[in-house]
Amino acid sequence: MPACCAASPPADIERLEDLLSRAADALARGSVNEAHRLNSEFHDDVTRIADNGFLRTALEPLQGRMHWLFRHVTDLPELVQEHRDLLAAIASGDPDRAAAQSALHIGKYREQYPDTV
């Protein structure tokens, strides 16, 4: 996570919080497809607010595959909590904390889906 996360505007943090709240609500209603869609939006917004051209360029050709992978996560409540942890790290303004939390999150799914990531 680049140092720019230290300057994440409150509106970006609020947008991420809203996505996580909506995902939790979707899960409570049993709307798994909506929760998966909101998960993808969360990831896309984190990439957008990182304001890192290299990251955006590197991820762009992989977006479809990543969204496909996101739909295969089975423990969505755990995923929402991981996203809350990531959001807290981003909101803290500490880029090292945000990078570490991001690496934990990515590493977990890399281990679960080693042949597809």
FENLIN-V559132 format. One record per pair of residues at least 12 apart in sequence whose C-alpha atoms are under 6 Angstrom apart, sorted by the first residue. I is the first residue (numbers start at 0). GAP is how many residues later the second one is. D is the distance in whole Angstrom. If there is no record, write none. Layout:
BEGIN
i = [I	I]
gap = [GAP	GAP]
d = [D	D]
END
This chain:
BEGIN
i = [0	2	4	4	5	5	22	22	35	39	85]
gap = [98	92	88	90	87	88	12	15	35	27	15]
d = [5	5	6	6	4	6	5	6	6	6	6]
END
